[in-house]
């Protein structure tokens, strides 16, 4: 199993990128959101990957974080959701947005992804509502730095998104704290998702206080 690829980004296609790893080019399929976050061709990149193996096909799918990769694998477990549909959902919502939509039962947000109809969107929310809290609690760990190359070419790493990652970590910490207080994972996740929408820059403590007001109003 190929779990991560680090190398030089050779080009960006419509739904994939080509990464050169010591002279070997790997085609990696990515979502629109992931592709847009990558640097220009010639820069160093690193993606977590998932390998799809079929009788007549081998395909690599790339993700900026382990959380995004785990969402892809969960989406693929839903009947009627293939790799293309999974990337469309992740491209439209991103890992945080998807977790929030599922926790809140907001299938309309899932339906907004290209090619996703209402029945599939509802099925995604219904089948993953109990699994969403565990993925949300993984937080927003950034992708590792690209491995150094043997040649002398200068490399440029993809810019990080510290604000987004910090907020994802805060949500994960808040979710863990509410679970430790005895709230059901799905109940805690829905509360965190709701208050995070209103408090996009909040830290864990602020999210916990706001969520507790929803869960246990005075």
MOURQUI-V965032 format. One line per field, one symbol per residue. phi: phi as a letter, one per 30 degrees, with the letter a starting at -180 (. if undefined). psi: psi as a letter, one per 20 degrees, with the letter a starting at -180 (. if undefined). burial: # if it has 24 or more other ideal C-beta (glycine too) atoms within 12 Angstrom, else .. A space follows every 10 residues. Layout:
phi = ???
psi = ???
burial = ???
//
This chain:
phi = .ccabblcdd accdbabccd chjcccdbdb deddeddddd ejddbbbdbb cccbebabbc bcbdbddddd deddddddej ccdddddddd ddcieddded dddciddddd ddddicdddd dddedddcdd ceedddddic dddddeddcd dcddbbdddd bedddddddd dddddddddd djddeddddd ddddddddbd cddddddddd dddddbdd
psi = poiqppbpog rpahjrrppo nlippppppr rhggghiqaq qirprppqqp ppprhjpppp pqqhrhgggh gghghiippi oagghghggh hhhrgghggg gghikmihhh hiqpjorhgg ghhggghjhi ighhghihal pqqqqqqqqh ajpqqpqppr mhgggggghg ggggggghhh ijqqghgggg gghghhhhmh jqrggggggg hhhghmq.
burial = ...####### .#...##### #....##### #####.##.. ..######## ##......## ########## ######.#.. ########## ########## ####.##.## #.#..#...# #####..##. ########## ###..#.... ....#..#.. ...####### #########. ..#.###### #######.#. .#.#.###.# ##.##...
//
